[in-house]
Amino acid sequence: TLLDVLMVTFIVGVLSTVILLNYRTGQTGILLTRAVSAFESNIRRAQNLAVASTEFGGSVPCGYGIRYVDSRTYAIYAGGLGGAANCQSSNHNFESGTDPVFDTIKIIESTVVLKNAFSDIFFEPPDPATYINNSKAAGASTTVELCLESDLAKCRSLIIDFAGKISIQ
């Protein structure tokens, strides 16, 4: 009957709406997860460059670090090319004009941003020793939050500690 057809149409419409809303919620979670994974991968890349003591600009740097550029961009830099005789006593934070940028990276998802600036993260070979804002003291850490640009309450966090451990929350 006509009433049965209308009821089935109504039920299909409600179910379609629920599925569509859940799909969109899942998509935002996927976007954040991909952006966080890419950021973590680039931190590991800086660590690997430091361990390998990769030459850059004709000399071997004291290490490699990651620094905040803007809400959509961060950079891997080569630190200690300014002629520091002893890498352990050099400044491990990015120094404009002295430390060259190895790679500038844009966040892969256009709807995801870095919520706040974060402290420089620097890796010094051979271990690599991890410096957070020029400190390798026990307990030093920094938190990087990647959020949806449209809703800064929807975020994923990476916590990088003085041992180079990365925790994703």
C-alpha positions as CSV (number, residue, x, y, z in Angstrom):
1,T,0.0,0.0,0.0
2,L,1.0,3.6,-0.2
3,L,1.5,3.9,3.6
4,D,4.0,1.0,3.5
5,V,6.0,2.7,0.7
6,L,6.1,6.0,2.6
7,M,7.2,4.2,5.8
8,V,10.0,2.4,3.9
9,T,11.1,5.6,2.2
10,F,11.2,7.4,5.6
11,I,13.3,4.7,7.2
12,V,15.7,4.6,4.3
13,G,16.1,8.4,4.5
14,V,16.8,8.3,8.2
15,L,19.4,5.5,7.8
16,S,21.0,7.3,4.9
17,T,21.3,10.5,7.0
18,V,22.9,8.6,9.9
19,I,25.4,6.8,7.7
20,L,26.4,10.1,6.0
21,L,27.0,11.9,9.3
22,N,29.1,9.0,10.6
23,Y,31.1,9.0,7.4
24,R,31.9,12.7,7.6
25,T,32.9,12.3,11.3
26,G,35.2,9.4,10.3
27,Q,36.7,11.4,7.5
28,T,37.9,14.1,9.9
29,G,39.5,11.5,12.1
30,I,41.3,10.1,9.1
31,L,42.6,13.5,8.1
32,L,44.0,14.2,11.6
33,T,45.6,10.7,11.7
34,R,47.3,11.2,8.3
35,A,48.6,14.6,9.3
36,V,49.9,13.3,12.7
37,S,51.5,10.3,11.0
38,A,53.3,12.5,8.4
39,F,54.5,14.8,11.2
40,E,55.8,11.9,13.2
41,S,57.5,10.5,10.1
42,N,59.3,13.8,9.6
43,I,60.5,13.8,13.2
44,R,61.9,10.3,12.6
45,R,63.5,11.6,9.4
46,A,65.4,14.3,11.3
47,Q,66.5,11.7,13.8
48,N,67.8,9.4,11.0
49,L,69.6,12.3,9.4
50,A,71.4,13.0,12.7
51,V,72.3,9.4,13.2
52,A,73.6,9.1,9.7
53,S,75.5,12.4,10.1
54,T,74.4,13.4,6.7
55,E,76.6,16.0,5.0
56,F,74.8,19.3,4.2
57,G,76.2,22.3,2.4
58,G,79.7,20.8,2.2
59,S,80.1,20.0,5.9
60,V,78.7,17.7,8.5
61,P,76.3,19.6,10.8
62,C,76.1,19.1,14.6
63,G,72.7,17.5,14.0
64,Y,69.2,18.1,12.6
65,G,66.1,19.6,14.1
66,I,62.5,20.5,13.5
67,R,61.1,24.0,14.0
68,Y,57.8,25.7,13.7
69,V,57.4,28.1,10.7
70,D,53.7,28.9,10.7
71,S,50.3,27.2,11.3
72,R,50.6,25.1,8.2
73,T,54.4,24.7,7.8
74,Y,57.4,23.4,9.7
75,A,61.0,22.8,8.7
76,I,63.9,20.4,9.2
77,Y,67.1,22.4,9.7
78,A,70.8,21.5,9.8
79,G,72.2,22.9,13.1
80,G,75.8,23.8,14.0
81,L,77.2,24.6,10.5
82,G,78.3,28.0,11.8
83,G,81.7,26.6,12.7
84,A,81.0,25.5,16.3
85,A,84.1,23.6,17.4
86,N,82.2,21.7,20.0
87,C,78.7,20.7,19.0
88,Q,77.6,20.0,22.6
89,S,78.2,23.7,23.6
90,S,76.5,25.1,20.5
91,N,73.0,26.5,20.4
92,H,70.6,23.7,19.3
93,N,67.7,26.0,18.5
94,F,67.4,27.3,14.9
95,E,69.5,30.3,14.3
96,S,68.4,32.3,11.3
97,G,71.3,33.2,9.0
98,T,73.5,30.4,10.4
99,D,71.5,27.2,10.3
100,P,70.3,26.3,6.8
101,V,66.9,24.8,6.2
102,F,67.2,21.2,4.9
103,D,63.5,20.9,4.0
104,T,60.3,23.0,4.4
105,I,57.2,20.8,4.9
106,K,53.6,21.8,4.5
107,I,50.9,19.8,6.3
108,I,49.6,17.3,3.8
109,E,45.9,17.9,4.8
110,S,44.6,21.3,3.8
111,T,42.0,21.4,6.6
112,V,44.6,20.6,9.4
113,V,46.8,23.2,11.1
114,L,49.3,23.3,13.9
115,K,47.4,24.8,16.9
116,N,50.3,26.5,18.5
117,A,54.0,27.1,17.9
118,F,56.2,24.4,19.4
119,S,59.7,24.4,20.8
120,D,62.6,23.4,18.5
121,I,63.3,19.7,18.6
122,F,67.0,18.9,17.8
123,F,68.8,15.6,17.4
124,E,72.6,15.5,17.9
125,P,74.6,12.4,16.8
126,P,75.6,9.8,17.5
127,D,72.8,8.6,19.9
128,P,71.1,10.9,18.9
129,A,70.8,13.1,21.9
130,T,67.4,15.0,21.9
131,Y,67.3,18.7,22.7
132,I,63.9,20.3,23.4
133,N,64.2,24.1,23.2
134,N,68.0,23.8,23.6
135,S,67.8,21.6,26.7
136,K,68.4,17.9,27.0
137,A,67.6,17.8,30.7
138,A,65.5,14.8,31.9
139,G,61.9,15.7,31.9
140,A,62.1,18.1,29.0
141,S,59.4,17.6,26.4
142,T,57.3,19.5,23.9
143,T,53.7,18.9,22.7
144,V,52.7,19.5,19.1
145,E,48.9,19.7,18.5
146,L,47.5,19.2,15.0
147,C,43.8,20.3,14.8
148,L,41.1,20.8,12.3
149,E,41.1,24.4,11.1
150,S,37.3,24.6,11.3
151,D,37.2,23.2,14.9
152,L,40.3,23.7,17.0
153,A,38.8,21.5,19.7
154,K,39.3,18.4,17.4
155,C,43.0,17.7,17.8
156,R,45.6,15.0,18.0
157,S,48.7,15.6,20.0
158,L,52.3,14.4,19.7
159,I,54.5,14.6,22.8
160,I,58.2,14.4,22.1
161,D,60.4,13.9,25.2
162,F,64.1,14.3,26.0
163,A,64.8,10.6,25.1
164,G,63.3,11.1,21.6
165,K,60.2,9.1,22.4
166,I,57.1,10.2,20.5
167,S,53.7,9.6,22.1
168,I,50.5,10.2,20.0
169,Q,47.3,11.0,21.8
